[in-house]
Amino acid sequence: MKTKTILLLLFFGLSFGNLKAQTKDASQIKKGMIKVTILYPNGEGKTFDMDYYTKNHMPMVAKLLNLKAYSIDKGIAGGAPNAPAPYLAIGYLYFDKLSDYQSAIPQHVDEIRADFSKYTNVTPVIQISEVVQ
């Protein structure tokens, strides 16, 4: 039983774990904030330069959009043993309220999108959420 429990913990820890690449002001994240999640799906022929993303792209986005905080996950594995990560990377942008995001993004969306080709050939999927906990 103990071995089975350890294997399950190892499986879930390794399979669903993401490596936190960089965070800006994570202590500022609070219930009720708006989180914009940018998912970069994995797949054949898809590339992602994590070094550029962490050192250049996300700091630029943070400055342009006046973010309260941001964080980055690097996908390392999928949910099943030996499965590839479903996402190469996931970026999180935090705002106090939805109107902060909605007013900032139109002013800078072209500049942000123009930078994509410097680190990836993936079209990101975006979701806007409210932080619950």
Secondary structure by P-SEA (a helix, b strand, c coil): caaaaaaaaaaaaaacccccccccccccccccbbbbbbbbbbcccccccaaaaaccaaaaaaaaacccbbbbbbbcccccccccccccbbbbbbbccaaaaaacccccaaaaaaacccccccbbbbbbbcccc
